[in-house]
Amino acid sequence: MKVEAITAVAGNVPLELTLSNALRLVEIAGRADVPVAAGASSPLERRLVIADYFHGENGLAGVEFPKPVIRPVAESASDLTRRLVRGSPSEISIVAVGPLTNVATALRADRALAGMIRSIVLMGGSLSGGNVTPSAEFNIYADPEAERIVFDAGIPLTMVGLDVTRKVLLREDHIQILEAKKTRRARPGDASCAARSTEPLKQERGRTYRCVTHSPWRT
C-alpha cells in the first residue's frame, strides 16, 4: 500500500492535536515525504464531541512525544484529496479511521469526485452495541451528516465496525517485542504506556493483558 497523503480531522481530540499527532507519526516512521493536511475542526452541522476522557487530553493516552519538526502542507484536506483523486482517477482509495467530515467536505465541493474514488474503507459503526452510547459507535456518532453524504455517494465502501476492531488485540508479549527492538519506529512501544493507559479494562481475571487497537485492522 502506497500512502499518498494523510489528512487530520477533529475526532477523539480537537484538530490541533490530531494534526500534531499525525505529524509526529510521520516523523517517527521516517516518512517526511508524505504530505499531512489539516482538515475539519468541527462536524458539518453540529457541535464537536471529543473522547479525551478515554484517549487522554493529547489523544495519545498522555504519552508525550517531542513536538513535530515537519509542518502540514498549505492545502486543506479537501483540496489535497481532490487534487490527488483527480490526478489519479479510479486509483485512489481512502482509509478513514475517524469521522468522515473531511471526505464529505471534499465530496460536497466537487460533485464529480465520487465517481473518481476507487473505494473507501472506514472504521465505524457496530452491529452489537456502541462505545459512546448503547447503540452508537464514536466515528459515526461524531458526524452523522458527513456519514450520510459519504454513504449516499455511490463509492464502493467497506465498513469495519467495532465487531471487527475489538478482535484486533495488542497483548503484553506484542508490547515486549516492540520495546526490545529499541528503534525509533518501535519506540511508540511507548505504545506500551498508551495501551496500558487506554484499555485497563482488558486486564481480565488474571489473564494475559490485552488492549483493543481499533485502527490496525486496515493493514
N, C-alpha and C positions, 0 to 999 in steps of 0.2 A: 504494500500500500504506500503510495507516494502522497505525502502531506503537502498540499499546495498552500494552505493558509490556516490560521486559527483565528476565530473571532470570539470575543468575550461578551457575555450578556449578564445583566443583573439576575441573580437567582438565589443560590444559597446565601450569598452575601452581596452587598452593593457592587455595582460595576467597577468602581475604583479598585476594589480588592480582587475581583475575578480577573480583571485586566492585568494587574501586577502579578497575580499568581500564574497566569498563562505565560507572561514574560519570564518569570522565574523558571518554569518548567522547560521552556525553550532553551534557556541558558544552560540548565543542568544537563539537558540532552545533547548539548553541543550543536544545536540547530538554529543558530542565529540567522540562517538563510531563509527560514520560514517566516513570512510576514504575519504579524499579530495586529489585529484591528479592534478598536473599541466599538461595541455595538450599543444596544438599547440599555438605557439606565432605568427604565421602568416598563411595565406591561403596556400593551396598546391602549387599554381603556380603563384600567383600574389601578389602585394603589399598589405599590411594591410590597410584597410579602417575602421575607427572608427566613433563613433557617440557621441563624448564627447560634441559636440555643443548642443546636445539635453539632454543627460543624465548627463552632468556635468563632470568635469575633473576626478572625482573619481568614476564615474559610478553610484553614489547614489544621484545625483542632488545636490551635495555639502553638504549633511548631513554628519557630521563627527561622526564616532564611534571610540572607543578605538582600538588600534592595536590588532589583534588576538593573543591569547596566544598559541593556538594549532598550530601545524605545518603540512604542507602537507606530505603525505607519500612519500617514496623514489621512488616508482614505477611511471612510466609515466602513463598518462591517457590511452594510447593504451595498455600498458602491464596490467594495472589493469582491464580494460574492458575485455581483452582476458582471463585473469585468472578467473574472475567471471563468464563469459559466459561459458567457458569450464568446470568450476566446477559445473554448474547447467544448462546443455544444455536444450534448449526449455523452460526454466523457467524465464529467464531474459528479461525484456522489457526495452528499452532505451527511456527516455523522454528528448528530445533535445529542449532547449529553446534559443539556439544560433546557429551560423554557424556549419555545420556538419563536420568540419575539424577533430575533434577527432575521430568520428565514422568512417570516411573514412580512416583515418590513420590506425586504427585497422583492418579494412577490407582488406586493401592493404597488411598488414603484415601477415595476416592469411586467406588464401583463403577459408578455410572450415568454418570460423566463421559465415558467413551469414546464413548458414543452422542451426545454433545453437541458434540464437537470436529469441526470441518469437515474438517480434514486436517492432516497433519504432513509437513513437508519437512525432511529431515535430511541432514546431511553425515556420511557414514560408509560404511565398507565398501570393498571393491575386488574387481574381477574379475581383476586381473593383478598380484597381489603387494601386500604391505603396506608400512607405513612404520615399524612398531615391531617386528615380527617378519617373517620372509619371507612370511608369509601374512596377517597381521592389520593392519588399519588402526587408528589410535590410539583414536578415539572408541568404537569397538565393543569393542576390547580392554580399555579402561579400566573398563567396567562391563557385561559381557555379560548379567548377570542383569537389569539395567534394560532393555537392548535387547530381551530375550526378552519381558518384560512388555508393552512398547510394541508389538512386532511381533505379539503374540498378541491385542491388544486389539480388533482389527477396525476400526481407524481407517484411512481412506484415506491411503496412505503413498507418498511419493515419496522414494526413497533415492538420493542423489547421491554416488557413490564417488570414490575417487582417480582413476579412469579419466577422469572428467569434470573434477574440480577441477584436475588437473595441466595441463589445457588452458587454464586461465584465467591468463594471464601478464601481469605488470606489467613493462613494458620501460623502459629508460632514458629514452626520449622521453616516456613517460607521467609518470615522476617529474619530469622537467624542466617539463612543463606544470603540474603541481601546485605546484612550487616557484615558478614565475613568477607565480602568482596572488597570493601573499603575503597571503592572507586567513586568518582564524582557522580556518575549516573546512579550508582547503587545507594548513594547516601540518603536519598529520600527513603531509605531504610531508617531514616528519621521518620520514615513512614511507620516505623515501629511505634514511635511516640504518637503519631496521628492515629494509627489504628487502635492502639490501646486506649486512647482518649475518647474516640468517637463511638466505639462499639463495646463498651464494657459489659453490656447486657449479654454478650455471647460467651461469657465465662460460665458455662453451664454445668452445674453439679459435678465439679471436679474434672470435667472432660477437657481435652486439649483446647486451649484458647483459639478462637477464630473470629474473624472480622468480615463482615459483608463489604465487598467492594463493588459499587454499582456501575462503574464505567468500563473496566477492562473487558467486559463481555464483547465489545465491538471488535477485538482482535482475535 
